[in-house]
């Protein structure tokens, strides 16, 4: 295998071009699905590669509980500089696992605390908090419960009736589309491999754009949603950040407003290959697919090498 065993650690760099193209030329829904899936696959391959490097690099250390076959020269030859790579992979894997666990725990804790804080309010789809601080967010539910839209009186007082409808439609789109799952996936992926952080940034933006487009379709006016987002961005400026994703707290507001003032994006999954943009997009997508397959191949090959050296 040689140096190819390290491919899963660096190939996430190849996803940057497709992330840029998807953000600019894909429908936000398609871009969110595509980039979340790519980030998840590359993060799993990267983490598995680290784990296997730890096994191969430390199998020859005295007193370890690993099978003796894993320290054979044939196994160590699969990884160049096995001792250095294995020892360096130990702290890296610990940091990755600790960071991912911390992110998942914080996500669970924030949702639990928010749900507990709202438990005294009537069980309705919209929870209005008597708070002058303007903010709004979507609180995902569990299982069949789609969740609730949480908004403060401070936010409602700063918006007109049509803008309030846009706000509620936007937050409901987050709940129906389960955007929290996409955001959690890219958050964990970015913790697993720092090279995936640009994908996290793009998915955070495209998820907001996805909700913007759904709100525009529900309200029937793209300008009304643009006005609501712009006004919410102004009245929430300087206010404390809400515990969960807010209506105007996530994503560059000017870009979202500008996108809503343009015609609705095409619903096709990918630009036609006959266009310049389509050719570039398909090329970047093909490169990312090859990268993901190469990462998976390297990780799986190293796994089978270890399996073959394991006594029955």
N, C-alpha and C positions, 0 to 999 in steps of 0.2 A: 504493500500500500504506500509506503513512504510518506512524503509530505502530504499526500492526499487525505490522510487521516485528519488533518487539521482544517480541511475545507469547511465543515459545518460551522466553525468559529468565525470565519471571515466572509463567507458567501452572503450573509445578510446585506453586505454592501451592495450587492447586485440588485436589491429590491428598491433602491432609492430612485432610479429612473422611472420605473413603473409606478411608483407612488406619486411622483410629480405629474406624470401623464394622466394617471387616474384622477387625481385631484382636479386637473384642469379640463379634462375632456369627457369624463364618464359621468353618468347620472350619479348623484350622491349615494343613492341606495346601492347601486352596483359597486361603486368604489369602496364603500364601507365593508360590504361582504367580501370583496376580493382581497383587500389589504389586510383585513382581520384574519382571514384564512392563511394568507401568505405569512404574516407575522407569527401566527400560532405554529405553523409547520416548521418554520426556520428556528423558532425558539426551542421547540421540542428536540429537534436534531442537534442544536447547539448544546443543550443541557445534557443530552444522552452522550454526546462526544466527550464532554468534560468528565462525566461519570466513568466512561470506559477508559479514558486516559488515566484517571486516578487508579483504576484497577490494574492496568498494565504497568504503570510506573511504580507502583508500590508493592507489587506481588512478590518481588524478590527480597523484600525487607524481612529480617529475621523476626519471628514471633507473630507474624500476621496470620489471621485465620483463613486466608484464601487458599484455594487448591494449589498444590505444588506444581501442577501442569501449567498454571498461568505464569510461572516464572521461567519457563523453558526459553532458550535462546530463540526458537522459531517464533514464539509469541512476541517477544520483545523486539524482534526484527521488524514487526509490522508497524512499530512506532519509532521514528528517528528521535534520538536523544531521549529515550524512554525515561531515564531516571530524572532528568531535569524537567521534562514535560509533565511527568506524573506528579512530582513534588509541587510544581507550580499550579497544577490543576486542583490540588487539594484545597488551598485557601480560596481559589476562584469558585469552586463548586460550593463551598460553604457560604460564601458571600451571595451567590446566586440563590441558593435555597432559602437562606435567611431573608433576603430581600423579597423574594416571591411570597414567602409565608407572611411577612410583615404587611405586604400590600394586600393580600387576600384577607388577613385579619382586620386591617383598617377598614376595608370595604364592608366587611360583615358588621363591624362595630358601628360604623356610621349609619348603616341601614337600620340596625337594631335600635340605636339610640333615637333616630328620627321616628321610627314606628312607635317606640315607647312614649315619646313626647306627644304624639298625636292620638294616643289610645283614649284619652279623655274626651276627644271630640267625636261628634256623630260620625258613624260609618258611611260617609258619602264619598263620591268620586273626587270632590274638591274640598280641600280643607283650607279655610281662611283663618290666618293667625292675626290676632290684634297686635300688630307690631308696626311701628312707624318706619322701620328699616325696610326699604324696598328690595324684595327679592322674590323669586319664584323658582320652583324646581319640581321634578317628577320623582316620586318615591316609588320604586318598583315593589310589586307585591310578591307573594309566594304562591307557587303552584298555579291554581286557576285564577287567583286574585291578580288582576292586572296592575293594581297599585292605585295611588292617589296623586292628584295634582295639589301641591302646597303653594300657597300664595299669601302674601301679607297685605294688610290694609294699606300700608304705605305704597306698595306697588300698584294696587287697584286704583287708589286715589290719583295717581299720576297718569292714568291711561283713560282714553275715551272708550265708549261701549264697543265700537268696532275693533279697537286695539286690544281690549280685554278678550274678545272672542278669538283673536289671532293668538294671544298668549296661551289661552286654554287649549286651542287646537295644536299648537306647537308642543306643549307638554304632554298632551295625550298621544301625539305621534311618537314621542320618546317611549311611552309606556307600551303602546301597541307593538312597536317595532323591537322592543326589548333592547334598546340601545345600550343599556347598562352592561349587557353581556359582551358586546363588541368592545366597549371601552375597557372593561376589565381584562379582556383577552390581550389587547395591545399594551395595557399597563404591565401585565405579567411578562409579556414578550420583551418589553423594553428593559425590565429588570433582569431577565435571563441573558440578554445580550445587548450591550449599549449601542451596537450598530443598528438596532431596530427602533431606536428612539424617534427618528424622522417619521416612521410609519405611525407611531403613536400620535404624533402631532397632526399628521394628515387625517387619520381616522377621527380624531377629536373634532376636527373641522368638518369633515364630510358627514358625520353623524348629526351635527347641528344643521348643516345644509339640508340633509334628508328631512329632518323635522320641519325646517322652513318650507320646503316644497310641499310637504303633506298639509301643513297649515294653510298655505296659499290655495291648495285645491279645495280644502274644507271650507274656507271662508269665501272663496270665489274672487279674491282680489290680492294680487301680488303686492300692490302698493300699500294696502292696509297692513300686511304683515311686515313690510319694510319699515313703515312708519312706527309700528309697534316695537320692532327690534331697536330702531334708532332712538326712540324716546326712552325705552327701558335702559338702553346703554347709558343715556345721559343722566337719568335719575338715580341709577345705581352706582355711578362713578363716585369713588371714595367710600362707599358703603362696605361693611364687612362682607367677605365672601361667604356665600351660603354653604352649608355642609355638603350639599350635593350639587350637581351641575345646574347652573342657573339659566334663565331665559336669555339673558344678555351677558352672562359672566364667562361663557366659554366660546372660544372662536373669535377671530377678528371681526368685530361688528361692522366696520366699513365695507369689508369684502362681502359679507353676507347681505348687507343692504344693496350693494351694487349688483350682486347676482340676482336679487329679487326684482330689480328694476329692469332687468333684461328679460327676453322671452324664456319660457320654461325650457330646461334642458331636454334634449331628446331622450326618449325612453329606451333606445336600443342599448344593448349590453356593451357593445364595443364599437368604436368607429370603423367604417368600412376599410378594407385593406387597400382599396383603390386610391384612397386619399393619402396625402403626406402625413397627416396626423395619425391616421389609421396604421400606416406602415411603421411609423415610429412606435406606436403603442403596441402593435403586435410583436415587433422585434424585442421591445423591452419585456413584454410578458413572456415571450419564449425564453429569453435569457434568464428570467426569474424562475421559470419552471425547471430549466436545466439545473440551475443552482440548487433548488429544493431537492430535485432528484439526486444530484451529486452528494448533497449533504446526507440524505437518507441512505444512499448507497454506501458512503464511508462509514456511517454509524452501524449499519446492519452488517457490513463485512467484518468490522472489528468485533461485533458481537458474536458472529459465527466462529471467528478465530478463537475467541475465548471459550465458546461452547465446545469446539473440537478438542481443546486442551483440557477440558474438565473431565475427570474420571467418572465413570458410571457409579 
